[in-house]
């Protein structure tokens, strides 16, 4: 099998390769410190309520940035939009680097979230623009792997650095590295991304985009929201549970994140190839099932060593992510693909963003209750998707 055949099999067109390179490079910088921000807030004097607000604000911005990100990707073109989003994030990194207290973290997040949230619809659009349906799940699988390689490596390195020079100094060093890598990413996109012939921009309102969204995509959206509530309720408190309740360290937390990501990476390629050949629904159903099981597994661990199986379950939450993302692109119109994806994630994020606040209220009662409620909501999503989730078998001739 020659190199071109392998690239085609993996869905690696030129622009997709450039996109994946930038995701890998910038992700390697962000993941040195971003998992540790709740603990950073605590070190700067923030209360549990402020940490919960940070988690909910992060979810809210992840929601409201999606549609503008899709609109800019459709209107400006993919290349110019990626550069703009990276520049906005750079400003956020600078705020995080020089912040004197936790208040500035809540301001800086408005800019830091630009890369991960504004860029999301552009990623979907680039894959949709460049690949046919029967190559999209494998391409999303590759994107997910390259996005998570930094999460395997960087938190371990970041946790080790923080253990040696202190939490705050370690995060500052990580931010300096991230700034360098962000400017490098802009250089790569500016000089190597080739803008395709511009698709005809079809002017549509938010109402038009929603009205034209297929019923199948709306059903997927409903069940996805339930799964993300199961993830969002305990999300920002997991590091506090491991370090404060179970007596773990930052380095051990980094190890668990690496276990989770390695598990995801192992399953992405084989499952994504199956999802490009058969019905995508069973793989998405498996993903939603593991979203429900992860908080339940956290609630029953008797000691730190048992967290490793729990984080393997967390890694298996990604088993159907390439299939789910490919399904979103398959069900979106090419003339407004960025905005359709943005609308999907806007609605999902607006529905899910209060989850961390609910988690914070439950946490003040009893940490275990936080995990039990998340499990119940996740299982409701599993049942609803099993009964009403869309079936979709990919076609090979649709780009």
Order of alpha helices (4+ residues) and beta strands (2+ residues): alpha-alpha-alpha-alpha-alpha-alpha-alpha-alpha-alpha-alpha-alpha-alpha-alpha-alpha-alpha-alpha-alpha-alpha
